[in-house]
């Protein structure tokens, strides 16, 4: 199937590793030029070089902290000067949290609010006019199953991801008249480097291997009985970026192996 994406331009936050990198590679495979944003300059530039070499598209690695407004402004400037703007924005950057509401201070709440919500708000606000000039576009926000089915050890993550889902719906209604489609994806268990790092530490405490810990997590939570690979999730992202998904507007899509326990 031709996804009609060739020569589009995509900006992906958290694009140098894990889900973001898999999405970038999936888009590049369809002929999309990509701008990868990551906090580590070496990793962002190396990931861009790999994509450029493998898929023969334009790929730019930009070091940026999405919680810093000045970094986001520089990222938008690079996109406009190097690529003439963007057609696709993937707000993917994020991280799990671990705290109690009673003891988490304001600074911790503010950090995750900026990371998961305000980064998407600021980039969308900056790039919607750019997309409008280009005739339309796509914005995808990567939230989490935890936006609806919270995990007890990360209340700040749960709250901010839920806010990102609502932001997606509100923005979708506001910009669809400009031919800009906004959707949200709520993944379940995806085997990212962060998950493997956590599994290594927790497995050591339990006297089991990282793989054994991951298998236990999957069996206990996902009816499918396994984690998804980042590439598996990326296929869905790429489809939602395509005109083939043209009637998908303002939706929240669960890609969770059956983990969500409600209808």
C-alpha positions in Angstrom: 0.0 0.0 0.0 1.3 3.4 -0.9 0.9 5.6 2.2 1.3 8.8 0.1 3.9 10.2 2.5 7.0 10.6 0.2 8.8 13.9 0.6 6.8 15.0 3.6 8.8 16.4 6.6 8.3 15.1 10.1 9.6 16.4 13.4 9.9 13.7 16.2 10.7 14.6 19.8 12.5 11.9 21.7 13.5 10.8 18.3 16.9 9.4 18.9 16.0 6.2 20.8 13.1 3.8 21.6 9.7 4.5 20.2 10.7 7.9 18.7 13.5 6.4 16.7 11.4 3.5 15.5 8.7 6.0 14.3 11.4 8.1 12.6 12.7 5.0 10.8 9.2 3.9 9.8 8.5 7.3 8.3 11.8 7.4 6.5 11.1 4.0 5.0 8.1 5.7 3.3 10.3 8.5 2.0 9.6 11.1 4.7 12.4 13.5 5.7 12.9 13.6 9.4 14.1 15.9 12.2 15.1 14.0 15.3 15.0 15.9 18.6 16.9 14.4 21.6 18.6 15.7 24.7 21.9 14.1 23.9 23.6 15.7 20.9 25.8 12.7 20.0 22.8 10.3 20.0 20.5 12.6 18.0 23.1 13.2 15.3 24.1 9.5 15.2 20.5 8.4 14.8 20.0 10.9 12.0 23.1 9.7 10.2 21.9 6.1 10.4 18.5 7.0 9.0 20.0 9.1 6.3 22.4 6.3 5.2 19.8 3.5 5.3 16.8 5.3 3.7 18.4 8.0 1.5 16.2 10.8 3.0 17.1 14.1 4.7 17.6 13.4 8.4 18.7 16.1 10.9 19.6 15.4 14.6 18.9 18.4 16.8 19.9 18.4 20.5 17.1 19.9 22.6 15.4 19.7 26.0 11.7 19.9 25.3 11.0 21.2 28.8 13.0 24.4 27.8 11.0 26.9 25.7 14.2 28.4 24.2 15.2 24.9 23.0 11.8 24.4 21.3 12.1 27.8 19.6 15.5 26.7 18.2 14.1 23.4 17.1 11.3 25.1 15.2 13.8 27.5 13.6 15.9 24.6 12.4 12.8 22.9 10.9 11.9 26.1 9.0 15.4 27.0 7.8 16.6 23.5 6.9 13.3 21.9 5.6 11.0 24.8 4.9 8.7 23.7 7.7 7.0 20.4 8.7 4.0 18.4 7.7 4.0 15.9 10.6 4.7 16.5 14.3 5.2 13.6 16.6 5.1 14.7 20.3 6.8 11.6 21.7 9.3 12.8 24.3 8.4 11.5 27.8 9.5 9.5 30.8 8.0 7.6 33.7 7.8 9.0 37.2 8.0 7.4 40.6 6.6 9.2 43.6 3.8 9.7 46.1 1.4 12.6 45.8 1.9 13.5 49.5 5.7 13.9 49.1 6.2 15.0 45.5 7.1 18.7 45.5 6.0 21.4 43.0 9.2 21.2 41.0 8.6 17.5 40.2 5.0 18.2 39.1 6.2 21.1 37.0 8.9 19.1 35.3 6.6 16.4 34.1 3.9 19.0 33.2 6.4 20.7 30.9 7.7 17.4 29.5 4.4 15.7 28.7 2.0 18.6 28.2 3.6 22.0 27.6 6.1 20.6 25.1 3.2 19.4 23.0 1.4 22.7 23.5 4.3 24.9 22.6 5.4 22.9 19.5 1.8 22.6 18.2 1.3 26.4 18.7 4.4 27.1 16.8 3.9 24.6 14.0 0.2 24.8 13.3 0.7 28.1 11.3 3.5 26.4 9.4 1.3 23.4 8.5 -1.5 25.7 7.6 0.7 27.5 5.0 1.8 24.0 3.6 -1.9 23.0 3.1 -2.4 20.9 6.2 -0.6 18.3 8.4 -0.7 15.7 11.1 0.0 15.9 14.8 0.3 12.7 16.9 0.7 12.8 20.6 2.2 9.8 22.4 0.4 9.4 25.7 0.0 6.1 27.6 -2.5 3.5 28.7 -1.8 5.1 32.1 -3.9 8.1 31.0 -7.0 5.9 31.6 -5.7 3.0 33.6 -3.3 4.4 36.1 -0.3 2.7 37.7 -0.1 3.4 41.4 3.6 4.2 41.6 3.6 7.1 39.1 0.7 9.5 39.8 2.4 12.4 38.1 2.9 10.4 34.9 -0.7 9.3 35.0 -2.1 12.8 35.5 0.1 14.5 32.8 -0.6 11.8 30.2 -4.3 12.1 30.8 -4.0 15.9 30.3 -2.1 15.2 27.0 -5.1 13.1 25.8 -7.5 15.9 26.5 -5.2 18.4 24.8 -5.2 16.2 21.7 -9.0 16.2 21.5 -9.3 20.0 22.0 -6.6 20.8 19.5 -8.1 18.3 17.0 -11.4 20.2 17.0 -9.7 23.5 16.7 -7.5 22.8 13.7 -9.3 20.3 11.5 -10.7 23.1 9.5 -7.2 23.8 8.4 -6.8 20.2 7.2 -4.6 19.4 10.2 -5.4 16.1 11.8 -4.6 15.5 15.5 -4.8 12.2 17.2 -3.4 10.5 20.3 -1.9 7.1 20.8 -2.0 5.3 24.2 0.6 2.4 24.1 0.7 -0.4 26.6 3.9 -2.4 27.2 6.6 -1.5 24.7 10.1 -2.9 25.1 12.1 0.3 25.2 15.6 0.7 26.6 14.1 2.3 29.7 12.0 -0.8 30.3 15.0 -3.0 30.0 17.0 -0.9 32.3 14.3 -1.1 34.9 13.9 -4.8 34.4 17.6 -5.3 35.0 17.5 -3.5 38.3 14.3 -5.0 39.6 15.3 -8.5 38.3 18.5 -8.3 40.3 16.6 -7.5 43.4 14.3 -10.5 42.8 17.1 -12.8 41.9 15.9 -13.3 38.3 17.1 -12.1 34.9 15.8 -9.0 33.1 14.1 -11.2 30.5 12.4 -13.2 33.3 11.2 -10.0 34.9 9.8 -8.7 31.6 8.1 -12.0 30.9 6.4 -11.8 34.3 5.2 -8.3 33.7 3.8 -9.2 30.3 2.0 -12.3 31.5 0.5 -10.5 34.5 -0.8 -7.6 32.5 -1.2 -8.0 28.8 -3.6 -10.8 27.5 -1.3 -11.1 24.5 1.4 -12.2 26.9 4.3 -10.1 25.6 5.7 -6.7 25.1 5.4 -4.9 21.7 8.6 -3.9 20.0 9.0 -0.2 19.3 8.8 -1.0 15.6 5.5 -2.8 16.0 4.0 0.4 17.6 5.7 2.6 15.0 3.7 0.9 12.2 0.5 2.3 13.7 2.1 5.8 14.1 3.1 5.8 10.4 -0.4 4.7 9.3 -2.0 7.5 11.3 0.4 10.0 9.6 -0.9 8.9 6.2 -3.7 10.3 4.1 -5.0 6.7 4.2 -6.1 7.5 7.8 -7.8 10.7 6.6 -11.0 10.2 8.6 -9.1 9.6 11.9 -9.6 12.9 13.8 -9.5 13.6 17.5 -9.2 9.9 18.4 -7.3 8.2 21.2 -6.1 4.8 20.0 -5.0 2.0 22.4 -2.1 -0.2 21.2 -1.8 -2.3 24.3 -2.1 -6.0 23.6 -5.4 -6.1 25.4 -4.1 -4.6 28.7 -6.9 -2.0 29.0 -9.5 -3.6 31.3 -12.4 -1.4 30.5 -14.5 -0.7 27.4 
